[in-house]
Amino acid sequence: MLHIFLALLYGHSGALQYPTMRHTSAFLAGAVVGMVLYFVLFPNPSIFIRRHEAHTIPEELIVRKLLDTFYKDRDVELWPSKDQTGFKFEDYRNSKDNNTVGEILQRSIKVHCIVFVNEHSKLRLASAVDSTWVRRCSSLAYIGKTPNQSAPLPIVKSNYSLYATRTEATFALGDAVSYVQSKNFSESDWILFSTDNTFVIMENLRYFLSNQNSSDAVYAGKISKVAIGYARPFHSGMMVFSNTALRLLNRTSIESCKEKDVYEVTKSLCLSSNRFVDITPVDNNGTSLMNILPPKQSIKISGSTSKKVLGSPYTVSMRFLSYQHIYSYEMLVYRLRPYGIKMS
């Protein structure tokens, strides 16, 4: 190769020669042909990165495989059903669990669930929710802006998003209320509105609601961006309304409400001024049992590792969760049983 290069550089006479137009054109033509052949033969030049990615398992697949070891009878997958109401779900729990009381409450207390889909998460959050706690609702509908990709979930299309500006979030709530009222879910005693980054323990919710009257104009919970004084990018949380309370809500009253808060979209419902009664459950310390933070986030925000994070057996919901957290809570709540501790 060296003698060829020298021959081109000095010519046959050995004298230094400047490249001619013919030489330049030949060089450029060869370079173009070489580049074309390279990209045809190797469409993905990052061979080493590709090999590395082939051996890397995404986190959500790891969590799902872990869940599959507990749910042995079938994989945790998306629902193929397009029916939004009246679905049936065989709950694969520990066969030794006595769920008699829970089943009685599930039959007697009907809860229709509305889940707001976050279009920014590429359905990862909605898919996690769809595979876990919403299957214990009496009926279900998703609502939100339809993502660009084909959605495998039955999503009621809205022109507004709960995860955008305060004004748009208010309109999204109005769409959800109008949808429920138009469908006339008369069999549902309670209507639950939830973000898709929330995990709800439906058994605890039904137990709490069993001591309430759905004929009263009552509600519980909130949807907010604020967590212990710090604002987050998106709203999170859940609210539950009695059927009576929901019938009293209307789009006009929502959009004309002057009680607005940029960090808490549910204040735009003017619930207090419309004489709705807040029945949010609290523990002995007065702490809400709805929309609590995961222990890790609670300690991080408080800035103290010495703070005691005590869970309650009557906790209803957790918010500001990742999709990995949602799968993990499903396993922790329904599958793990510490040896030597009798679960009452």
N, C-alpha and C positions, 0 to 999 in steps of 0.2 A: 504493500500500500504506500510505503514511503517513497519508493522510486517513482511510482505513478504520479504522486503529488508533486515531486520535484520536476518531473517531466512537464507537467502542466504549468508549473510556475516559471521555469526557465526556458521551456521550449527545447527543441532538439539541439540547438546550437549552444545551449548552456547560458545564454544571455538572459537577463531579467526582462520579462515581457509583461506588459499590462494586459489584464483580461479584456478580450474583445466582446462586442455585443453578442456574438454567437455563443461564446462561453457563458456569458451571464444568462442568456435565455435558456440554455441547456440546463444550467444549475437550478434556475427557478422552476423549470418544468419538472425536473427530477424531484425537487422538494415537494411540490404539490402532489405528484403521484405517490410519493412516499407517505405523506400525511393521510391521503385518502385510503391507501392500503392499510395503514395502521389502525384507523378508526373502523374500517370494515372488519378487519380481523380481530380487533380488540375493542368492542363497543363500550366496555367499561374499563378504563385504564387503571382504576383503583383496585387492582387484583388483590393486593394484600389486605386492603380494607374490606373487600368483599368476603375474603376468606375468614376474616376476623368476625364480621357480622353474622356469618353463617353459623358460628358457634356461640353467638350471644343470644340468650333467650330474653325477650321483653319481660318486664316485671309483672305485667298483668297476667301473662301466661303462667308464670311461676305461681302466682297466688291462685289462679284458677286450677292448676294441677294440684295444689295443696287442698283446695276445696273438694276436688274430685275424690280424694282419698276418704273424705267424710261422706260425700254424697255418692255412694258406690253404685246406686241403681241407674244414674244417668248423669251426663255431663251438665255443667252449668253453661247454658247457651242462651241465645236470644230466642224469644218466643216466635214461632212461625204464625201464630194466630193473629188475625186482623180484627177480631171481635174485641171491642173495648169494654164491654160489660158482660156480667154474668159468667166470667171465665171460672174454670176450676183448676185448682193447683194442689197436687199431692205433695205435701210437705215432708221431705225426707229428713226427719229428725232421728234422734236416738230412739230406738224401738223400746227402750226401757222407760222412757219418759211417760209420765201420766199426764196427758194433755186434756183430760175430761173437762175441767173447768174452762180452759181456753177454747175448746170446741163449742161449748155451750154459749160462751160470750160471742164467738164468731157468728153463730147462727142467730143470736138474738139482737146483736148490735151491728147494724149495717153501716159501713163507712165507705163512701165513694171517694176515691183518691184522684186528685189532679196534680200532675207533676210538670213543673216548668222546665223545659229542655234548654240547656245552655248550649247555644250554637257554636260557642268558642271552643268547646271541649271535644269536638268531632265525635259526639255520641258516646265517648268513653264513660262519662258519668251516668248518662241515661241507661246505657247497657248494663252497668253495674247495679243500678237501682232495679232495672227490669229483671235481673237475675236473682234478686234477693227479696227485700222486704215488701215491695208492692204486690207480690203474689199473695199476700195475706189480706189485701184489701177486698172488700165485697165487690167492687167494680173499679174500673180504672180508665183514665184517659191522659195522654200526654198533650201538651200544648206549647207552641213556640214557633219561631221562625224555622221553616223547613231548611235543613242543611243542603249544601250543594250536592253532596252525594245522595244516592238513593237510601232513604231511611228504612231500616228493617223494623222499625217500631211504628205503631199506629199513632201518628202525630196529628193533632188537630192544628191546622195551619193558622197562624196569627201574623199580622203585619207588624207586630210589636214584640219586643223582647224584654223580659224581666231583668236581664243582665246588661241593660244599656243605661240611658239617662233616666233621671227620676220621672220625667214626663212620660217617656216611652214605657217605663216599668208600670206606671199608673194605668196606661192604656192596656197593657198586657193583663193586668189584674181585671180590668173591666171586661176584656174579651173572655177571660176564664169564667167570671161570674155569669156573663150572658150565655155562655155555652152550657153551663150547668142548668141554668134556669130554662133554656130552650129544650133541653133533653128531659126535663121534669123527672128527676130521680126521686120519685115519691117514696120508693121503698127504702132509700137511704136515710137513716136518722141523722147522720152527720156527714159533712163534706170537709175533706182534708185537702189543703193546698200546701204543696211542698216544692222546694227546689231540688234539683237532682244531685246536689252535694250534701244531702241530709240522709241520715239513717233513722228510721222510725221503728220502734219495737211495738208492733201492732197489738200484741197481747196486753202490754201495760197501758196502752192508750185505751183499749176497750174496757179494761178494768176501771180506769179512771172515769170513763164516760158512763159506766154502769151506774154510777152514783149521781149522774146528772140527768136533767130533763130536757130532751130535745125539743119540747114545746116552748121552752123559754128562749128568748133572744140572747144567746150566750155564745162566747167564743173563747179560745185559748191559744196561746203562743204568739209568735211574731216572725216576720221576715225582715231581716236587717243586714246592713253591711258592718255594723259595729260589734266588736267583741272585746269586752272589758276595756272600753275607752279607745280602742284602736279601730280605724276604718279599714275594711278590706276592699279589693277591687270589685267583687260581685256580692249580690245579696245571697243570704243563706238562711235556712230555717223552715219551719212549718207552722201552719195555723189550722185549727179545726173549728168549723162553724156548725151550729145546730141547723137543722133544716129550716126552722122558723126564722133564724137570723139571716140565712142566705136569701130567703124570699123577700126580706125587707131591704136587702141591698139592691141597688140598681145603678146602671151605668151613669145616669145623670148625676146622682148624688156623689158618686166616686169622682167624676171629672170636675165637679163644681166645689169639691171640698177644699177649704182654705187652710186646713191643718196639715201642712206639708213638711216633710223632713227629707233632705237629700240623702240621708243615710238609712232611713227606715221607711220602706215603701208602704208598709201597712198603715202608717199614719195618714196616708192619703185616703183611707176609707172613712175617716171621721167617725170611728166607732164609738168613742166616748160621748161625743156630742149627739149622736143618734141613739143614745141610751142602751147601747149594747153592753152587757155585763161581762167583764173579763174574769174567767174562772181558771186561769192558768194554775196548774198544781205546783206547790212548793214543798220543800222538805222542812224539817224542824228548825232549820236555821233561816228559813225564809228564802232559800235559793230555789230558783225555778227548776223544775224537773223536765222542762222542755228546752230543746235547743242548747244543750250544754256543749262545752268545748271538749275535744279529746284531751286527756291528761297532759300530753306532751305540749300541746299548744297553750294550755292553761298555765303551765309552769313557765314556758318561754315568755309569755306576755307579762306575767307577774314579776319575772326577773328573779325569782327565788326558788331554789331547789328544795328548800326546807318547808315550803308550803305543802300542807296536807291536801291531797286530792282524794276525797272520799266519794266513792260511787254509791248510788242508792239503788236498791232492787226495784224501785218504782220509776226509774228513769224512763222517759217516754221517747226522747229523740236526741241525737247528736248532730251538730252542724259543722260547716267548714271542713268537709272531708274530701280527701282524694278518692279516686275510684278504687285504689288499692285498700284504703281504709274501709270502704263500704263492704268489699268482699271479706276483709278480715273481721269486721264486726259480726257479719253473718256467721262466721265460723265460731267466733268467741262466745257469742250469745247463745247459739243453739246447739253447739256440738261439744265444746270442751266441758268435762266434768272432773274436777280435781279428786283424786283418790283420797278417801278418808274423810271427806267433807260431805255431809248429807245435804243435798239441795232441797230446801223446803219449798 
